[in-house]
């Protein structure tokens, strides 16, 4: 049902890359341009990025707590992309629950029913498909920190129009700061 809509979007995946300060992402200081389509954004969607996305459990290990950096914020998106992300997240949650129930039922019961096997195998297949499609569907990001503790996110898979809008906003802010410095002798 959704595949005819999503297929062209995935095939024409955005290939832009931009670095965002954690403060920009957390405080919603991004331009109102959809990060996926490059069109004017109608709303935002909650995102979370970390320095090692494949080791979510790293914070549980001794010594791992201080080395895991997480940045949360909101990315501007069109309603269509928000609907796609929200639907895909709900479907994967349902698949995870189905897999968990199927695994529990098959492991605990003496004679598992075909439905329990289907839930376990179907849930596992859906989780594996999600692992592949998630990288192409949602923008990927990785958190970095400098020696002073400032964090930024390198965001990949965003539309070039979004990258250009972020750079344009930054150039405008730099020009305003330079103009303010030139007009105020106290700043220098």
Secondary structure, DSSP 8 states (H G I E B T S, - for coil): --HHHHHHHHHT---EEEEEEHHHHHTT-S-SB-TTT-SB--EEEEEEEES-TT-GGGGGSTTTSTT--EEEEEEEE-HHHHHHHHHHHHHHHHHHHHHHHHHHHHHHSSS--HHHHHHHHHHHHHHHHHHHHHHHHS-EEEEEE-TT--EEEEEEEE-HHHHHHHHHHHHHHHHHHHHHHHH-TTT-
